[in-house]
């Protein structure tokens, strides 16, 4: 009886061990997402959510990663507040035990989170915020990557576009008074020094809750500005457009992409389409096979989407979709979710990825954690509520 009991106990240990191993293998890979999911920028946060969800659905449908581990998305609302974003990131790291965090819309929020990610050696993937210092943060090793625009590159594009499209020679800068505006001020001034075709007429900084922008615009107009370079998110950007309209000033507006989130056309009124702005992707025009597949999947998953015109904040969806697939490739190449192994894999991905925005032959390197550059940007504007490429 003793031998039989011992044999039974030993068998149960083996079974328990096997079950434990199987359970561990099936544990999900937990993906955190911190973005504005409420407030004026909630639409942008929802666009990122859609891109992440679509990519996760595709990856999970093919068996997940690492031999069957499914991806699980866990979201937190930062309300566009750096302290709330940092609290959300801490909660995802220490309570939810996520393997990586995707960062959302606002540069100040991302800049607040980045030091924590590098300190705790957790992977961070930026999919909207363009502040140069997010990825170029001086950390070594650096656990922060991005599939999005980069302010320094965007600033070069904005000035060149103002000159080439509108023959502008003196740009007036309208900048939000926060770290994102500061990042672009530095980049625009440097870009103007390198480009003798256009100079900076003046710089005006305003607060997020400013309503009357006429004094700011008047100073720039009196300084001889023949184009406005705008760096701001949707609500104050709309106030700037309304103030410009009240002044009767028709200077062209060339903008960063902050105005592509939220309710800019509704808030700005009839001159919303005058603002030409940066994007990394458009669902209009002839699409690649990946673009056609993603559009079809968006229509199926979100019945309110009937066509390209119904996809709000498309940059959020496109950037996050590609970024999620790139992270999954990094995890597969690393053979684990160990952050150091995944970081090294992302810096040297062996397999190219045919993405939505482009084909990524080598998305990242040890020296460059930004997957997109100036050649990946397009210029668009609003036609009604639609974001369409500029002819």
Secondary structure, DSSP 8 states (H G I E B T S, - for coil): -HHHHHHHHHHHHHHHHHHHHHHHHH--EEEEEEE--SSTTHHHHHHHHHHHHHHHHHHHHTT-BTTTB-EEEEEEE-TT-HHHHHHHHHHHHHTS--SEEEE-S-HHHHHHHHHHHHHHT-EEEESS---GGGT-S--SS--EEE-S--HHHHHHHHHHHHHHHH--SEEEEEEESSHHHHHHHHHHHHHHHH-TT-EEEEEEEE-TT----HHHHHHHHHTT-SEEEEE--HHHHHHHHHHHHHHT---EEEE-GGGGSSSHHHHHGGGGGGEEEEES--SSSS--HHHHHHHHHHHHH-TT--SGGG--SHHHHHHHHHHHHHHHHHHHHHTS--HHHHHHHHTT-SS-EE-SS-EESS---SS--B---GGG-EEEEEETTEEEE--
